[in-house]
Amino acid sequence: MPKKRHRSSREPSVERCVGCNEAWRRPIPDIDQELAPALGNADYMRLTSNFIDRLRDQRRRVDAAYEDWKHRHSFCHRPASPQSFGWTEDHVVLESSEEDILEAVNPLGHGSLGVVEEVRRIGGYFATFVRKRVRLPPRKKDAAAYLKFVEGEARTLRSLVHLHIVTLVGSYEDRKQPARPSYCLLMAPVGDNDLKTLLSIVGEDDMAPEDSIYWRSCMLEWMACLASALKYMHASGIRHQDIKPSNIIHKGNHVLFSDFSSSSSFKIGHTTSTGNPAHSTPMYGAPEVTWDRGRHGLATDIFALGCVFSDMLTVTGGRAVQDFQDHLRNNDEAAAIHSDSLLRYSQNVPAIRSWFADSHIFNAVISPMLQLDRKMRTTADEVLQALIRNDCCDMSCSCLQDMNVQEEPR
């Protein structure tokens, strides 16, 4: 909902969106036409009547523009305030003698390092949020390694503030069991589903037809939102390094990247690293990760997002991800390279292209993301530009405001 700022002695009252903070700007009246002096009483009455009609037309235009502004900003993500969850501290340490401060509401699954739950602050009517609890191993060396990962994820989330990235509410250390302490990250929002689950539900037509059409249209819009978030990550010096459908959630029609436990920072201007991203998922991993050639970087995220987009485009086209992956397995000539028989998109790029042979969106947007040579892949900004040029989004999301759309390179 839009909000109104209080009037001060220097600043006029202005209405702003609570999601993106954009101000409502009243359209400027059309006053280019000069009014000639009246030649008589009848002429004066005519000019006055015409002027009143122009004022009424302007009022109708303003009302229509205001309703359009409210509608567009009804889709803006509302920022997660720690106070709305009853959390006022940045980081808390709970010693063995202290009482629990959170109660579990629902189990949400397992992250790459710990248990994920929906929780609520005890002692008030607060909104629920997500707790990721990482149990630290008894051995100090192992505990230090786990702590390094989870503190790194906390630093990453604190540094990223974007409509399509989960928000870090706070963190705390639980030392109530001295022999097995844990480190907890608190995040928002609680997702309705992860993208993997939603793709399965919609792709298998396990819902009413009108709902299926709605979610398919959402997924097409979400591609630009995810590309916008990835562009922001890379501009902020962060690589996600484990992009896959289960690490993307949705809250209503709002989509967000989650689980930054595998992410890493880099010096802006340096796009590659020689380290091994051990926590990347092989199925969506880029060739340079899957084949362990020792280099990864921003282009690794682009390839993984291109694989996710392939799943999404399959479902928006009325097909199921399971059928898409069966098609890849049936055409997997490189399966013998790996004894574990895991499906790897990077080994099946020709089969992916044959699945989308007649898709303009795939050829214009996704295919360049799946280049085996990382140097040939598009950047996140180029992906976003291609999505907008090819009408894959209606620009209603505030993450696309002020986008400077460039002409397609010849």
C-alpha positions in Angstrom: 0.0 0.0 0.0 1.2 3.5 -0.7 2.2 5.6 2.2 2.0 9.4 2.9 4.9 11.3 4.2 4.3 13.9 6.9 4.3 17.5 5.7 7.2 19.6 7.0 7.7 23.3 6.8 10.0 22.9 3.9 8.7 19.7 2.1 5.3 19.4 0.5 3.2 16.3 1.2 4.1 13.5 -1.2 2.8 9.9 -1.5 5.3 7.2 -1.9 5.3 3.4 -2.5 6.3 1.6 0.7 8.0 -1.1 -1.4 10.2 0.8 -3.8 9.8 4.4 -2.4 8.9 5.8 -5.8 6.9 9.1 -5.4 3.5 9.7 -7.0 3.9 12.5 -9.6 0.8 14.2 -10.8 0.8 14.6 -14.6 1.5 18.1 -15.8 -1.6 19.8 -17.2 -1.7 20.6 -21.0 -1.3 24.4 -20.9 0.4 24.9 -24.3 -2.6 26.4 -25.9 -2.8 30.1 -25.2 -6.2 31.6 -24.4 -7.1 34.6 -26.7 -8.8 37.5 -25.0 -12.6 37.4 -25.0 -14.3 39.6 -27.6 -17.6 39.8 -25.7 -19.7 38.3 -23.0 -20.8 35.3 -25.1 -17.2 34.7 -26.1 -16.1 35.0 -22.5 -18.7 32.3 -21.5 -17.6 30.0 -24.3 -13.9 30.3 -23.3 -14.8 29.8 -19.7 -16.8 26.7 -20.5 -13.9 25.3 -22.6 -11.4 26.0 -19.8 -13.6 24.1 -17.3 -13.9 21.2 -19.7 -10.1 21.1 -20.0 -9.8 21.1 -16.2 -12.3 18.2 -16.0 -10.3 16.3 -18.6 -7.1 16.9 -16.7 -8.8 15.6 -13.5 -9.9 12.4 -15.3 -6.3 11.9 -16.6 -4.9 12.4 -13.2 -7.3 10.0 -11.6 -6.6 7.4 -14.2 -2.8 7.9 -13.9 -3.1 7.6 -10.1 -5.1 4.4 -10.3 -2.5 3.0 -12.7 0.3 4.0 -10.3 -1.4 2.3 -7.4 -1.9 -0.9 -9.4 1.7 -1.0 -10.6 3.0 -0.6 -7.1 0.6 -3.1 -5.5 3.1 -5.7 -6.9 6.1 -4.1 -5.1 7.7 -6.2 -2.5 7.3 -4.8 1.1 10.7 -4.5 2.9 11.1 -6.9 5.8 11.5 -4.8 9.0 13.2 -6.8 11.9 10.8 -5.0 14.3 7.8 -6.6 12.6 9.1 -9.9 13.6 9.8 -8.8 17.2 13.6 -8.8 16.5 15.4 -5.7 17.6 19.0 -6.9 17.8 21.5 -7.6 15.0 23.1 -10.6 16.7 22.3 -12.4 20.0 24.2 -15.0 22.0 22.0 -17.3 24.1 23.8 -18.9 27.0 22.8 -22.2 28.6 20.8 -20.5 31.4 18.7 -18.4 29.1 15.2 -19.3 27.8 14.3 -19.9 24.2 13.3 -16.7 22.3 11.8 -18.4 19.2 9.2 -21.1 18.8 9.1 -23.4 15.7 5.9 -23.2 13.6 6.5 -25.4 10.6 9.5 -27.4 9.3 10.6 -26.1 5.9 13.3 -28.6 5.0 17.1 -28.8 5.0 19.5 -26.3 3.6 23.0 -27.2 2.4 24.3 -26.8 6.0 21.4 -27.0 8.4 17.7 -27.4 9.2 15.3 -24.7 8.0 12.1 -23.9 9.9 9.4 -21.3 10.0 9.6 -19.6 13.5 8.0 -16.9 15.5 9.2 -14.7 18.4 7.8 -15.9 21.7 5.7 -13.5 23.7 3.8 -11.5 21.1 1.7 -11.5 17.9 4.6 -11.2 15.5 4.9 -12.3 11.9 6.7 -15.5 11.2 10.1 -15.8 9.5 12.7 -18.4 8.6 15.4 -19.8 10.8 18.3 -21.7 9.4 20.0 -23.6 12.2 23.5 -24.9 11.7 24.7 -27.3 14.3 28.4 -26.9 14.9 30.4 -30.2 15.0 32.2 -31.1 18.3 35.7 -30.9 16.8 37.0 -27.4 16.9 38.5 -27.6 13.4 35.2 -28.8 11.9 33.2 -26.3 13.9 35.4 -23.4 12.6 34.9 -24.5 9.0 31.1 -24.6 9.5 31.1 -21.3 11.3 33.1 -19.7 8.4 30.4 -20.8 5.9 27.5 -19.6 7.9 29.1 -16.3 8.9 30.0 -15.8 5.2 26.4 -16.3 4.3 25.3 -13.8 6.9 27.8 -11.2 5.6 26.6 -11.7 2.0 22.9 -11.3 2.9 23.6 -8.2 5.0 25.3 -6.6 2.0 22.5 -7.4 -0.5 19.3 -5.4 -0.4 17.2 -6.2 -3.4 13.5 -6.9 -4.0 14.3 -10.4 -5.3 16.8 -11.5 -2.7 15.7 -12.8 0.8 16.3 -10.4 3.7 18.5 -11.2 6.7 16.5 -10.3 9.8 19.2 -11.1 12.2 21.3 -14.0 13.6 22.1 -15.6 17.0 24.3 -18.2 18.6 22.5 -20.9 20.7 24.8 -22.2 23.4 22.1 -23.8 25.5 23.7 -27.2 24.7 27.4 -26.4 25.4 28.6 -29.7 23.8 26.7 -28.9 20.5 26.2 -25.2 20.0 24.4 -23.9 16.9 24.5 -20.7 14.7 21.2 -19.5 13.4 20.3 -17.2 10.5 17.0 -15.5 10.5 15.5 -14.5 7.2 12.3 -13.3 5.5 10.0 -13.9 3.9 8.7 -17.4 4.5 8.1 -18.7 0.9 4.9 -20.4 -0.2 7.0 -22.9 -2.2 10.4 -23.2 -3.8 10.5 -22.9 -7.6 11.2 -26.6 -8.0 8.0 -27.5 -6.3 6.0 -24.9 -8.1 7.3 -26.0 -11.5 6.3 -29.6 -10.7 2.8 -28.6 -9.6 2.1 -26.3 -12.6 3.9 -28.6 -15.1 1.9 -31.6 -14.1 -1.4 -29.6 -14.4 -2.1 -30.4 -10.7 -4.3 -27.3 -10.4 -7.3 -25.5 -11.9 -6.8 -24.3 -15.5 -7.2 -20.6 -14.5 -4.5 -21.0 -11.8 -2.2 -22.8 -14.2 -2.5 -19.9 -16.7 -1.8 -17.4 -13.9 1.4 -19.1 -12.6 2.7 -19.6 -16.1 2.4 -15.9 -16.8 4.1 -15.2 -13.4 7.1 -17.4 -14.4 7.6 -15.6 -17.6 7.6 -12.3 -15.7 10.0 -13.8 -13.1 12.8 -14.3 -15.6 13.4 -10.6 -15.8 13.1 -10.2 -12.0 15.7 -13.0 -11.4 18.0 -11.5 -14.1 17.7 -8.1 -12.4 18.7 -9.6 -9.0 21.6 -11.5 -10.5 22.8 -8.3 -12.2 22.7 -6.6 -8.8 24.6 -9.4 -7.1 27.4 -9.3 -9.7 27.6 -5.5 -9.5 27.9 -5.9 -5.8 30.8 -8.3 -6.0 28.9 -11.4 -5.1 28.6 -14.8 -7.0 25.8 -17.0 -5.9 27.5 -20.2 -7.2 24.5 -22.6 -6.5 21.6 -21.3 -8.6 18.9 -23.9 -9.0 15.1 -24.1 -8.7 15.2 -25.3 -5.1 17.3 -22.2 -4.1 14.6 -19.8 -5.5 11.3 -19.2 -3.6 8.1 -17.4 -4.2 5.8 -15.5 -1.8 2.6 -15.1 -3.8 3.6 -13.6 -7.1 6.9 -12.4 -5.8 10.1 -14.4 -6.6 13.4 -14.3 -4.6 16.8 -15.9 -4.6 17.7 -17.8 -1.4 20.4 -19.9 0.2 23.7 -18.0 -0.2 25.7 -20.6 1.7 27.8 -21.4 -1.4 28.2 -17.7 -2.5 31.6 -15.9 -2.6 32.7 -12.4 -3.0 35.1 -11.1 -5.6 37.0 -8.0 -6.5 34.9 -6.0 -9.0 36.6 -6.1 -12.3 37.8 -9.7 -11.8 35.2 -12.1 -13.1 36.8 -15.4 -12.6 38.4 -17.4 -9.8 40.6 -20.5 -9.7 38.9 -21.9 -6.6 36.7 -24.9 -6.7 33.0 -24.2 -5.8 32.5 -27.5 -4.0 28.9 -26.8 -3.1 27.6 -26.2 -6.6 24.9 -28.6 -7.7 26.2 -30.7 -10.7 22.8 -30.8 -12.5 22.8 -27.0 -13.0 26.5 -26.5 -12.9 28.4 -24.9 -15.8 30.9 -27.0 -17.8 33.9 -25.4 -16.1 32.4 -26.6 -12.8 31.2 -30.1 -13.9 34.4 -30.9 -15.7 36.5 -29.5 -12.9 38.7 -27.4 -15.1 39.5 -25.2 -12.2 37.9 -21.9 -13.3 34.6 -20.4 -12.4 33.1 -16.9 -12.1 30.2 -14.7 -13.1 29.6 -16.8 -16.2 29.0 -19.8 -14.0 26.0 -18.1 -12.5 24.8 -17.2 -16.0 24.9 -20.8 -17.2 23.0 -22.1 -14.1 20.3 -19.4 -14.5 20.0 -20.4 -18.1 19.3 -23.9 -17.0 16.7 -22.7 -14.6 15.1 -20.5 -17.3 15.0 -23.7 -19.5 12.9 -25.4 -16.8 10.7 -22.3 -16.5 10.2 -21.9 -20.2 9.3 -25.6 -20.5 6.4 -25.1 -18.0 5.3 -21.7 -19.5 5.0 -23.6 -22.8 2.6 -26.1 -21.3 5.1 -29.0 -20.8 6.5 -30.7 -17.7 10.0 -30.4 -16.4 10.1 -34.2 -15.9 9.4 -34.7 -19.6 12.1 -32.2 -20.4 14.7 -34.0 -18.2 13.6 -37.4 -19.7 14.4 -35.9 -23.1 17.8 -34.9 -21.9 18.5 -38.3 -20.5 17.5 -40.0 -23.7 19.9 -37.9 -25.6 22.8 -38.0 -23.1 25.7 -39.3 -25.1 28.2 -38.2 -22.4 26.6 -40.1 -19.5 29.3 -42.7 -19.5 31.9 -40.1 -18.4 30.4 -40.0 -14.9 29.7 -43.2 -13.0 27.1 -41.5 -10.8 24.5 -41.3 -13.7 23.5 -37.8 -12.5 21.8 -35.6 -15.1 24.0 -32.7 -16.0 22.5 -30.0 -18.2 26.1 -29.0 -19.3 26.5 -32.3 -21.0 23.2 -32.0 -22.9 23.2 -28.5 -24.4 22.4 -29.8 -27.9 19.4 -31.7 -26.5 18.3 -28.6 -24.7 18.4 -26.6 -28.0 16.4 -29.3 -29.8 13.7 -29.3 -27.1 13.2 -25.5 -27.7 13.8 -25.6 -31.5 10.8 -23.4 -32.3 11.1 -21.1 -29.3 12.0 -17.5 -30.1 12.5 -16.7 -26.4 15.0 -19.5 -26.0 17.0 -18.6 -29.1 17.1 -14.9 -28.3 17.6 -15.1 -24.5 18.5 -18.5 -23.1 20.7 -20.1 -25.8 23.5 -17.4 -25.4 23.5 -18.1 -21.6 24.3 -21.8 -22.3 27.4 -21.4 -24.4 30.0 -24.0 -23.4 32.7 -21.4 -23.6 32.2 -19.2 -20.6 33.7 -16.2 -22.5 30.9 -16.4 -25.1 28.1 -16.2 -22.5 26.0 -13.1 -22.1 26.2 -11.0 -18.9 23.3 -10.6 -16.5 22.7 -7.1 -17.9 22.6 -8.5 -21.4 20.2 -11.2 -20.3 17.9 -8.6 -18.8 18.1 -6.4 -21.9 17.2 -9.4 -24.1 14.2 -10.3 -21.9 12.8 -6.8 -22.1 13.4 -6.4 -25.9 11.6 -9.7 -26.5 8.5 -8.7 -24.5 9.1 -11.3 -21.8 7.9 -8.9 -19.1 5.4 -6.0 -18.9 7.8 -3.8 -16.8 5.3 -3.7 -13.9 7.8 -4.8 -11.3 9.7 -2.0 -9.6 13.0 -3.8 -10.0 12.8 -2.8 -13.7 12.1 0.9 -13.0 14.6 3.3 -14.7 15.8 0.5 -17.0 17.7 1.9 -20.0 16.8 -0.6 -22.7 19.4 -0.7 -25.4 18.9 -1.6 -29.0 19.8 -5.1 -30.0 23.3 -5.3 -31.3 23.6 -6.0 -35.0 
